[in-house]
Amino acid sequence: MPSNTKESGLERLIVDYLVKNNGYELGQNNDYNKEYAIDETRLFKFLQDTQPDQLEKLGVFKSDVNKTKFLNRLQGEITKNGIIDVLRSGIKMYPVTLDLFYLTPSQENAKARELYNKNIFSVTRQLMYSRDNTRLALDFAIFINGLPVITCELKNRLTKQNVDDAVYQYQTDRDPRELLFNFGRCMVHFAVDDNEIKMCTKLEGKKSWFLPFNKGHKDGAGNPPNPNGIKTDYLWKEILVKDELANIIENYAQIVEEKDEETKKVKRKQIFPRYHQLSGVEAILADVSKKGVGQRYLIQHSAGSGKSNSIAWLAHQLVSLTKDGKNIFDSIIVVTDRVNLDKQIKNTIKSFMQVSNTVGHAESSGDLKKLLQDGKKIIITIVHKFPYILEDIGNQHRKNNFAIIIDEAHSSQSGNMSAKMNMALSGKYEDRDEETIEDKIVKILEGRKMLTNASYFAFTATPKNKTLEMFGVPYEADGKIKHKPFHVYTMKQATQERFIIDVLRDYTPIKSYYKIAKIVEDDPMFDKKKAQKKLRKYVESNEKAIELKSEIMVDHFHEQVIAKGKIGGKARAMVVTSSIERAIQYYYSITAYLEKRKSSFKAIVAFSGEKEFGGKKLTESTINGFPSNEIEKKLKRDPYRILVVANKFQTGYDEPLLHTMYVDKVLTDIKAVQTLSRLNRAHPQKHDTFVLDFANETDIIKEAFSKYYQTTILSDETDPDKLNDIESDIRRYHVFTDYHIDTIVELYLNGADRDKLDPILDVSAKNYEDELDESEQIDFKSKAKAFTRTYGFLASILPYGNAEWEKLSIFLNLLIPKLPAPKEEDLSKGILEAIDLDSYRAEAQAKMSIVLEDSPYYEIDPVPTTAGGGKPDPELDLLSNILSTFHDLFGNIPWKDEDHVKKHIASIPEIVAKDKDYQNAMKNSDKQNAKIESQKAVNKAVFNLMTDNIEIFKQYNDNDSFKKWLSDMVFSVTYNTDGEIFTGNPEIE
């Protein structure tokens, strides 16, 4: 008989495996009670087997009335609390309490093991679930003790259907009003084919939101080839195994309640772990169980991938993790820079244990000590408060074991804070009168090292080189010791799976064009580079420029975001500015233009502290008219739609309604990724994002994202001997002697007053000023900073301490603030008084997608140990030349006859579109080759224009920005895969 390659064949394969290999019972349709959506046969079989006395008291077998009362009570509890809570907590019905599921036992508890083994896991094929339409059947459903927990629809690619067809079936054929599909009745619904799996926790018809539940392949979406079976067989071979399903019910799946503080409405949300969350947390727990305390773990999980839940699940399970019958950790400390993580963790573990007895929040000196003494198992603290919290911790904690979970590791675990934390938790923080200086140095050295009585779990989407070297897994390759994350869920996979939105897909650079006039008669000389920077800042902050850019932003928001119903008409926008002053400027300008447009929307401004503007001292509260802590809440509600920020909300702000970003700030490396990633949070109605960028080159943005698109690896370890080299370079300037170092260190560690320290430090500072010329001062100071920076990092990871380095580090940290910056004459001073803005315009370039390259991983270099370069010689130039260069750099082309130029430029696309090679490439080749042929055709067209318009030819050959603009414009308006010849003219302004 040939193989059954139909959907029924896959269905039978899965069900047979569950029954034969996973110990499931096979249910039948006549076991299923449609009125209550339960496998009634197995429910009563379980209760009769485990709790016969309670059943007897309820009299469920004595009369149909009592049985109906019991089933109604059960149904009411499931409707009220959800199936997960009912399984975990059971139900109370006078005069008894009934257990409906026995939890996973500890190894020592034989009685609990016996009860756990009485749980009945069952699967029913082709379940006829509907009370009204008896022909409707579900491919299969999973029950535990007769209560439904999972439904599943299968499709088979060999019969031309896939997982999306299964999703469509759930959205259109599975009515959420059917009891089995009510919210909370099952904990998850799976759509499955032979390649992929998707999951949904709340069926809402066409609004049902299914997310991938895949392992990932080559750092991207999907599943790897399976040499031993079907790609998706991990579902029934790993996830639906009894112990694993029990683990998910006990430690992951839940319903959380989120209360709206204004409306007081409570929103219920059911959570089921995503595959990467489950595999990541379980891999960590398994490794900790095997190796015990003292390990380091770096978890590179993409922004928007659910790190908060992963951290909460990990913290909750680390509390009860045991080895040899003892708890591995006494306390779990979560260090975060997100104020709202405390609430999220409490919500996530609320149904797992008594939160008030388990979770504490430390935010002031003495809190951490008290929470530890009170036996709080999970202690959450904000990174900026952490140094103060440690002040009162005594030496009673040296026998305790800690798990330190670091949220966004690169911002919270470095230098002196790390040393202070380690000393406090290891019990080496208090000073003792009898200690010698050597004792104190040794104590500091020990404190700098990663604790042996703690394990570190560092979560980040963007691991820096320090983070990788400190927490990553070392391995040998290419003759070097490299470091990689312990567990990875990449930006590439998250984007491809649409857990997050690709923020680079709709990216529009905005080109600014200026004309600056010289308003002085003479032609003075200025420092060229500094003058260019001042000119750029002057132009971009000019009132005319701010007004024009504000109009572009507001018009775009209304016409491209609101009018097109983005996120169901609920889309919000963020304006990213370079300073507080600029943010305030933008806020007032945007507000004025919104009023001019008679828009129904309003803007909000966000910045820290106080700023003098227009003769007044302003805060975000005084401008907005409401407290700062209400900004996030206000932005969710109309009329507030546009958030103008200066450094705030560029990290850790997870608002799914944020759709569009207007960027007027230079962004590089991690800052670029973190800022633009504010847009990436998924929402059922969010299908794209917009970025309009006034300040950045797309190549820089692409390079920044490329580092963290896939697995990030450290290419080599930091060489500690570089510290010897730097120390040697510093000492050759003879700014200080060993006497200065030893004296200062002794005074400092013994708590001497400033009047004892300063005279010695001042001697070295005077040597620096009197004996070193300007370039030597720059070299000394930059290398001193490099030494303290590099030592602060290396001291925590090197196996052996170095007392001499520690003393030098203490000395230099005290000396550096005493060293004056080299006097530097500003040779660009006065340039702003010599010029005026003659004209300004901003023009959107062609909308583009920034496509990131595929590679197995991205290697970053280790921590740099070199100091900064010396002072560059100023390059002086005439004001007229500086203005000319500035216009060339930023696209201001002073055409002699603009109308003549526009006419000729408008004719180029039609000429190019008729080029035979280009037409052939459009029909028969890919887009890249077509673009190459288009470029050749543009070259020919411009060359032929030389006799009619030498200006265009000259700009095309001499001005790269103009050449790129013309080439891109022509290609964008002429490229047509159908081969139709372009006959229109582009609009040239």
Buried (B, 14 or more C-beta within 10 A) or exposed (E): EEEEEEBBBBBBBBBBBBBEEBEBBBBEBEBBBBEBBBBBBBBBBBBEEBBEEBBEEBEBEEEEEBBEBBBEBBBEBBBEBBBBBBBBBBBEBEEBEBBBBBBBBEEEEEEBBEBBEEBBBBBBBEBBBBEEEEEBBBBBBBBBBBBBBBBBBBBBBBBEBBBBBBBBBBBEEBBBEBBBBBBBBBBBBBBBBBBBBBBBBBBEEEEBBBBBBBBBBBBBBBBEEBEEEBBBBBBBBEBBBBEBBBBBBBBBBBBBEEEEEEEEEEEEEBBBBBBBBBBBBBBBBEBBEEEBBEBBBBBBBBBBBBBBBBBBBBBBBBBBBEEEEEEBBBBBBBBBBBEEBBBBBBBBBBBBBEBEEBBBBBBEBEBBBEBBEEEBBBBBBBBEBBBBBBBBBEEEBEEBBBBBBBBBBBBBBBBBBBBBBBBBBBBBBEEEEEBEBEEBBBBBBBBBBBBEBBBBBBBBBBBBBBBBBBBBBEEEEEEEEBBBBBBBBBBBBBBBBBBBBBBBBBBBBBBBBBBBEBEEEEEBBBBBBBBBEBBBBBBBBBEEBBBBBBBBBBEBBBEBBBEEEBBEEBBBBBBBBBBBBBBBBBBBBBBBBBEEEEBEBBBBBBBEEEBEBEEEEBBBEEBBEBEBEBBBEBBBEEEBBBBBBBBBBBBBBBBBBBBBBBBBBEBEBBBBBBBBBBBBBBBBBBEBBBBBBBBBEBEBBBBBBBBBBBBBBBBBBBBBEBBEBBBEBBEEBEBBEEEBBEBBBBBBBEEEEEEBBEEBBEBBBEBBBEEBEEEBBBBBBBBBBBBBBBBBBBBBBBEEBBBEBBBBBBBBBBBBEBBEEBEEEEBBEEBEEBBEBEEBBBEEBEBBEBEBEEEEBBBBEBBEBEBEEEEEEBEBBBBEEBBBBBBBEBBBBEEEEEEBBBBBBBBBBBBBBBBEEBBBBBEEBEEEEBBBBBBBBBBEBBEEBEEEBEBBBEBBBEBEBBBEBBBBBBBBBBBBEEEEEBEEBBEBE
